[in-house]
Structure formats: structure tokens, C-alpha cells
Amino acid sequence: MGSSNMKLLYNIGGAVAGVVLATVAIFGLIAQQGSVTQPQKFSSTINYNQ
């Protein structure tokens, strides 16, 4: 394969990865907005045990 073909593959791969990450982020935001039953606490420390 030539160098230009590899560049094209990397560009396509990067675009696909970007779309997947954006989709995950959007669904994460929607899910977060949907679970408003739990009051949100804003603190400087991040607590993963919710």
C-alpha cells in the first residue's frame, strides 16, 4: 500500500472514531439529564461511588 492510501485509511478511521466518541458523549449527556431524580452535588472532589 502506498503512503497516500494509509493516510486515507487513518483519516477515515479518525473520522469514524470521532463520530463514535461524539455519539457516546451525546447519549451520556441525555442519560445524565434523564436521571434528574438524584440531586446533583457540585464539589471539587470527584466521587465515583454514587
Secondary structure, 3 states (H helix, E strand, C coil): CCHHHHHHHHHHHHHHHHHHHHHHHHHHHHHHHHCCCCCCCCCCCCCCCC
